[in-house]
Amino acid sequence: VLRGHIPGARFADIMGAFSDPSAPYGFTCPTPQGIGRAARALGVCGDSDIVVYDTLGGAYAARLWYVLREYGHDRVRVLNGGLAAWEAAGGPVATGPAAAVAPGDFTPGPARGTFVGTSAVRALIGHGMSAQSPLLCALRGVQYRGDDSTDPRRGHIPTSLSLPYPDLLGPDGRIEAGRVRHAPAALGLDPRVGLVPGVTPVLY
């Protein structure tokens, strides 16, 4: 927020408030109590229309989108291209701390199962290019391969396929529908993956 933000935006701490601090691993999906507390602190109500964005091509914004939808808040969208797209369109940028907001009344619903545990992923190892439940790794290629990277997340879960999130973005940092549409076929998967019920990719 202090480096610049869309006027009126509120900072969502995706690594802190919107993750589970008590989990054994970082970046774990928050509990219902945790997401409720974090969302209400930002003024989120049950009928709020939310647009999320970031400065990293949408990866963190998409994560927040998933977390909110996991607990029943469907009125949330991701700004395609993030802050860079906003600035390119001539949108104003504010600096300084965010203004105080009144607490919201958002109450999390039951978890929808968008996030899965390690046991579910273990069951997919060895399936390779399963048409029904492909295991996809969205990390950058250098991380997936585990070479020349200082990121601690080096390497990948065995038999998972590499689908780097940046490969779905165009030169302007926006998600391109054509790249998303052709990604399954490029991996040798059913082109309907992610588009029809019963064909569900597992991403990590």
Sequence and secondary structure as in RCSB ss.txt:
>XXXX:A:sequence
VLRGHIPGARFADIMGAFSDPSAPYGFTCPTPQGIGRAARALGVCGDSDIVVYDTLGGAYAARLWYVLREYGHDR
VRVLNGGLAAWEAAGGPVATGPAAAVAPGDFTPGPARGTFVGTSAVRALIGHGMSAQSPLLCALRGVQYRGDDST
DPRRGHIPTSLSLPYPDLLGPDGRIEAGRVRHAPAALGLDPRVGLVPGVTPVLY
>XXXX:A:secstr
 TT B TT     TTTTTS TTSSSTT    HHHHHHHHHHTT  TT  EEE  SSTTHHHHHHHHHHHHTT   
EEE TTHHHHHHHTT   B SS               S S  HHHHHHHTT  S SSS EEE S HHHHHT S  
 S  S  TT EE  GGGGB TTS B HHHHHHHHHHTTS TTTTTSTT   EE 
